[in-house]
Amino acid sequence: MTEGTMDQWVAALATELELDLGQLDVQALLDVARDAAHSVVRPAAPLTTFLVGYAAGRRAAAGDDIGPECGTAQALAARWAAE
């Protein structure tokens, strides 16, 4: 995957989830994922970044259900793969 593809994916997903990425540090999240994958086990990477985002969201919005956001991300991923 190229850096351009990653940037396009993040921008498209943020749009679908109605998120403002003004303060998002993508590299920091990738670093957390790398560290979890290498230091714990590979499957820990996505769960770790999820938990980081979830904790940040709880602080900002008092813990809404993430089911709709997960569905949106899954639908976008399916469309992304089909292109």
Protein Blocks (a to p, Z undefined) as FASTA:
>chain_A
ZZklmmmmmmmmmmmnopafklpcfklmmmmmmmmmmmmcmklmmmmmmmmmmmmmmmmn
nopafklmmmmmmmmmmmmmmZZ
